[in-house]
């Protein structure tokens, strides 16, 4: 499910957008001013930010600039100001698209789909290399390095690491990992996942540093960026 952050101070308009996006199976959160919106955008991972230009606290242009300095998530600006100058300012600040109020919800949904298609195209192009905190997995070569030093992994260790990196920031349950790494019909116990996570940690973690593979109690494991 795609996660969308809407930064919009008009309460009724924000509620309307929220309901329409939920109807399209998006997960949505709302921030009512620039400061809280910027904090939420930087603190969590989002697939898209819908950003109003005129906001209390910090305006949308500044919010967009600060998000763009820290992250590469796509941003669509939504605003009642539709002059050419405003559009150019929004796009120059780092927005991927700009839509002026009033608009039909179908137009917004179409623009969102375009952004996601573009994003998925970029992801596919970059998918041969998985990188996180100095750890690099070259999928085509099946080679793993940490800060430039090659790490030798067994087939299962490599499969587990690749899967965790492909789903960065998503907590994967033991059942999901068993299915993706060992196969849905593998006759193995769930505890084998814990064993291989321990093997991986011994090889990829740095001494005196928190493990790259985070345990989420009662749920499973995740690698976060």
Secondary structure, DSSP 8 states (H G I E B T S, - for coil): --EEEEE---HHHHHHHHHHHHHTT-EEEEESSHHHHHHHHHHS--SEEEEESS-SSS-HHHHHHHHHHH---EEEEEES---HHHHHHHHHTT-SEEEESS--HHHHHHHHHHHHHHHHHHHHHHTTEEEETTEEEETTTTEEEETTEEE---HHHHHHHHHHHHTTTS-EEHHHHIIIII-TT----THHHHHHHHHHHHHH--TTS--SEEEETTTEEEE--
